[in-house]
Amino acid sequence: QVQLVESGGGLVQAGGSLRLSCAASGRTFSNYAMGWFRQAPGKEREFVAAISWSGGRKYYADSVKGRFTISRDNAKNTVYLQMNSLDPEDTAVYYCAAHSGPYPTGGTYDYWGQGTQVTVSS
C-alpha cells in the first residue's frame, strides 16, 4: 500500500507562486513515475504534470507548460510542483498520484493523495 500526502496549497493572488509537495511512503518511491492532477469545481479531473522514476523525463499539460515545473527528490520520497504565474483558471484541488511503472506512459496511476486546495484570486 502507498500513502501520498500533499501539502503547500493555499490562497494566492493572480501572478503569484506556490509550491506543492507530495510525500510518499509504503513502497520504493524511486521505482515509479509520479503525477499531478487537478479538479476544478464542476469539471473533470485533468492531468497537470508527470515525472519519470529518475526525474529524467517530464510531461506537462499545455495549459501549464512554461509556468509549472515538476521535480522529485528520491532521497526524500517527495515530488514537487512549482507553480508560477498563477491564474484564477488554476484554481482547483490538486492531487498527486503514483504510477504503476517507471514511466508515466501506459499503465495506470494506482494510488492517489487526498488533495490540496489551490485558490487563485484575481
C-alpha positions as a Markdown table, in Angstrom:
| # | Residue | x | y | z |
|---|---|---|---|---|
| 1 | Gln | 0.0 | 0.0 | 0.0 |
| 2 | Val | 1.2 | 3.5 | -0.8 |
| 3 | Gln | 0.3 | 6.6 | 1.2 |
| 4 | Leu | 0.6 | 10.0 | -0.5 |
| 5 | Val | 0.2 | 13.3 | 1.4 |
| 6 | Glu | 0.0 | 16.6 | -0.4 |
| 7 | Ser | 0.8 | 19.9 | 1.2 |
| 8 | Gly | 1.5 | 23.5 | 0.1 |
| 9 | Gly | -1.8 | 24.6 | -1.2 |
| 10 | Gly | -3.5 | 27.9 | -0.3 |
| 11 | Leu | -4.8 | 31.2 | -1.4 |
| 12 | Val | -2.6 | 33.3 | -3.7 |
| 13 | Gln | -3.2 | 36.3 | -5.9 |
| 14 | Ala | -3.0 | 36.1 | -9.7 |
| 15 | Gly | 0.6 | 36.2 | -10.9 |
| 16 | Gly | 1.8 | 34.6 | -7.7 |
| 17 | Ser | 3.5 | 31.3 | -7.0 |
| 18 | Leu | 3.0 | 28.2 | -4.8 |
| 19 | Arg | 5.0 | 25.0 | -4.4 |
| 20 | Leu | 3.1 | 21.8 | -3.7 |
| 21 | Ser | 4.7 | 18.9 | -2.1 |
| 22 | Cys | 3.7 | 15.2 | -2.0 |
| 23 | Ala | 5.3 | 12.9 | 0.5 |
| 24 | Ala | 5.1 | 9.2 | -0.3 |
| 25 | Ser | 5.5 | 6.1 | 1.8 |
| 26 | Gly | 4.8 | 2.4 | 1.6 |
| 27 | Arg | 6.9 | 1.3 | -1.4 |
| 28 | Thr | 10.2 | 2.1 | -3.1 |
| 29 | Phe | 9.5 | 5.6 | -4.3 |
| 30 | Ser | 12.3 | 5.8 | -6.8 |
| 31 | Asn | 11.0 | 2.9 | -8.9 |
| 32 | Tyr | 7.8 | 4.7 | -10.0 |
| 33 | Ala | 6.7 | 7.7 | -12.0 |
| 34 | Met | 4.6 | 10.3 | -10.3 |
| 35 | Gly | 2.0 | 12.7 | -11.5 |
| 36 | Trp | 0.0 | 15.8 | -10.5 |
| 37 | Phe | -3.7 | 16.2 | -11.4 |
| 38 | Arg | -6.3 | 18.8 | -10.6 |
| 39 | Gln | -10.0 | 19.1 | -10.4 |
| 40 | Ala | -11.9 | 22.4 | -10.5 |
| 41 | Pro | -15.5 | 22.7 | -9.3 |
| 42 | Gly | -17.9 | 21.2 | -11.8 |
| 43 | Lys | -15.1 | 19.9 | -14.0 |
| 44 | Glu | -13.4 | 16.6 | -14.7 |
| 45 | Arg | -10.1 | 15.8 | -13.1 |
| 46 | Glu | -7.3 | 16.7 | -15.5 |
| 47 | Phe | -3.7 | 15.9 | -16.0 |
| 48 | Val | -1.2 | 18.6 | -15.0 |
| 49 | Ala | 2.3 | 17.1 | -15.0 |
| 50 | Ala | 4.2 | 13.9 | -14.6 |
| 51 | Ile | 7.8 | 12.8 | -14.0 |
| 52 | Ser | 9.6 | 9.6 | -14.6 |
| 53 | Trp | 11.3 | 7.5 | -11.9 |
| 54 | Ser | 14.6 | 9.3 | -12.2 |
| 55 | Gly | 13.3 | 12.7 | -13.0 |
| 56 | Gly | 14.8 | 12.5 | -16.4 |
| 57 | Arg | 11.5 | 12.8 | -18.3 |
| 58 | Lys | 8.9 | 15.3 | -17.6 |
| 59 | Tyr | 5.5 | 15.8 | -19.1 |
| 60 | Tyr | 3.1 | 18.8 | -18.9 |
| 61 | Ala | -0.4 | 19.8 | -19.9 |
| 62 | Asp | -0.3 | 22.5 | -22.5 |
| 63 | Ser | -2.2 | 24.8 | -20.1 |
| 64 | Val | 0.7 | 24.8 | -17.6 |
| 65 | Lys | 3.7 | 24.4 | -19.8 |
| 66 | Gly | 6.2 | 27.2 | -19.1 |
| 67 | Arg | 4.6 | 28.1 | -15.8 |
| 68 | Phe | 4.7 | 24.9 | -13.7 |
| 69 | Thr | 7.7 | 22.7 | -13.0 |
| 70 | Ile | 7.5 | 19.2 | -11.6 |
| 71 | Ser | 10.5 | 17.7 | -9.8 |
| 72 | Arg | 11.3 | 14.9 | -7.4 |
| 73 | Asp | 13.7 | 14.1 | -4.6 |
| 74 | Asn | 14.0 | 10.4 | -4.3 |
| 75 | Ala | 16.1 | 10.6 | -1.2 |
| 76 | Lys | 13.2 | 12.4 | 0.5 |
| 77 | Asn | 10.4 | 10.3 | -1.2 |
| 78 | Thr | 8.8 | 13.6 | -2.3 |
| 79 | Val | 7.6 | 15.0 | -5.6 |
| 80 | Tyr | 7.0 | 18.8 | -6.0 |
| 81 | Leu | 5.0 | 21.0 | -8.3 |
| 82 | Gln | 6.3 | 24.6 | -8.5 |
| 83 | Met | 3.6 | 26.8 | -9.9 |
| 84 | Asn | 4.4 | 30.3 | -11.1 |
| 85 | Ser | 2.4 | 33.0 | -12.9 |
| 86 | Leu | -0.8 | 31.6 | -11.4 |
| 87 | Asp | -4.1 | 32.4 | -12.9 |
| 88 | Pro | -7.6 | 32.2 | -11.5 |
| 89 | Glu | -8.2 | 29.3 | -14.0 |
| 90 | Asp | -5.6 | 27.3 | -12.0 |
| 91 | Thr | -8.0 | 27.2 | -9.0 |
| 92 | Ala | -8.6 | 23.6 | -8.2 |
| 93 | Val | -7.9 | 20.7 | -5.8 |
| 94 | Tyr | -4.5 | 19.3 | -6.7 |
| 95 | Tyr | -3.8 | 15.6 | -6.3 |
| 96 | Cys | -0.6 | 13.7 | -6.6 |
| 97 | Ala | -0.6 | 10.2 | -7.8 |
| 98 | Ala | 1.8 | 7.2 | -8.0 |
| 99 | His | 2.1 | 5.4 | -11.3 |
| 100 | Ser | 2.3 | 1.6 | -11.7 |
| 101 | Gly | 5.6 | 1.8 | -13.7 |
| 102 | Pro | 8.8 | 3.9 | -14.0 |
| 103 | Tyr | 7.4 | 6.0 | -16.9 |
| 104 | Pro | 4.0 | 7.7 | -16.9 |
| 105 | Thr | 3.1 | 6.3 | -20.3 |
| 106 | Gly | 0.7 | 3.4 | -20.5 |
| 107 | Gly | -0.2 | 1.7 | -17.2 |
| 108 | Thr | -2.3 | 3.4 | -14.6 |
| 109 | Tyr | -2.0 | 5.7 | -11.6 |
| 110 | Asp | -2.6 | 3.3 | -8.8 |
| 111 | Tyr | -2.5 | 5.5 | -5.7 |
| 112 | Trp | -3.8 | 9.0 | -5.0 |
| 113 | Gly | -3.4 | 11.5 | -2.3 |
| 114 | Gln | -6.2 | 13.3 | -0.6 |
| 115 | Gly | -5.7 | 16.6 | -2.5 |
| 116 | Thr | -4.7 | 20.1 | -1.5 |
| 117 | Gln | -6.8 | 23.2 | -2.4 |
| 118 | Val | -5.2 | 25.9 | -4.5 |
| 119 | Thr | -7.2 | 29.1 | -4.9 |
| 120 | Val | -6.0 | 32.0 | -7.1 |
| 121 | Ser | -7.8 | 35.3 | -6.7 |
| 122 | Ser | -8.0 | 37.9 | -9.4 |
